Amino acid sequence: MSIEVPVPRTAVPLGISDPVEKARAELKAALAAIEEKSNVPKRITRATEDAVAGARGFVKSKPVEGVIAVVGVAAAVGLAVWGMVRAYTR
């Protein structure tokens, strides 16, 4: 009984003996790797989702510190906006 293991898009499956098929698989994997590296919006979305999940976990485990962090970030953003508006209007 053989178990099929899924192959990532950026990898070449093992056991290809035909040189043409192997070259096609290598090209396909290389193009997929280039697409993964150059797709900045997708990478930003993935990083944002990871950060949100981490923040939610932090707030669940430490609610008081989470509230303090939210208030601190809001104050920092408000201060930055106030500073930019003040610099612009002078």
N, C-alpha and C positions, 0 to 999 in steps of 0.2 A: 504494500500500500504506500503510495507516494503522496506526500502532502504538498499542495501547490502553495508556494509562498509568493505573495504579490511583489512585483518588482517596481521600485519607484520610477517615476518618469525619467529621472536623470541618471538611471543606471542601465547597463547593457545586460540582458539576460544571459545566463550561462548556458553552454551546450550548443551554441550556434556553430555549425561546422562549415557551412557555405560562406566563402569569403565575401560574396556580394551581400548576402543577408546580414552578415556581421558588420560590414561597412555601413549599411543602411541603419542598423540598430545603433551603431556608435554615433552616426550623424544625428539621428533622432534624439538620442540622449544628450548630445552636445548642444543642440538647438534648444532643448527643454531647459538645460542648465543655464544657458544664456538668457532665456526668457525669465527664469526665476530670479536671476541676479538683476536684470534690468527693469523689472516690473516694480517700480518704486511705489505706486499707490497700493498695490497688493501687500508689499512689505510693511508699509506704514499702517495699513489696516490691521495686519497681523500683530504688529508691535503694540498698537493701541488696544486691541482686544486682550492681549496678555497683560498690559498694565492695568486695565480696568478689572480684570479677574484678580490680579494681585491686590489691588486696592480694596476690592470687595472682601477678599479673604482677610485682609488686615483689619477692616472695620468690623467684621464678624468676630474676630478673635479679641480685638481690643477696641471696643466702641468709644470709650472716652478719648483715647489717643486719636481715633479716627475723626471725631468731632473737632478736636483741637487742630488736627492737620487741615481739615476742610476750612475752618475759620482762618487759619494762617495763610493758606493759599489764596483764599478770597481777599484777605487784607493785602497780600502782596500784589495781586492783580489790580485791585482798586488803587493802590498807591502808584503802581506803574502807569496806569491809565491817567490818573490825576497828574502825575509828573509830565507825561507826554503832552497832555492838553495844556498844562501851564506853560511848558516850554514853547509850544506852538503859538500860544496867544501873546507871548511877550515880544 
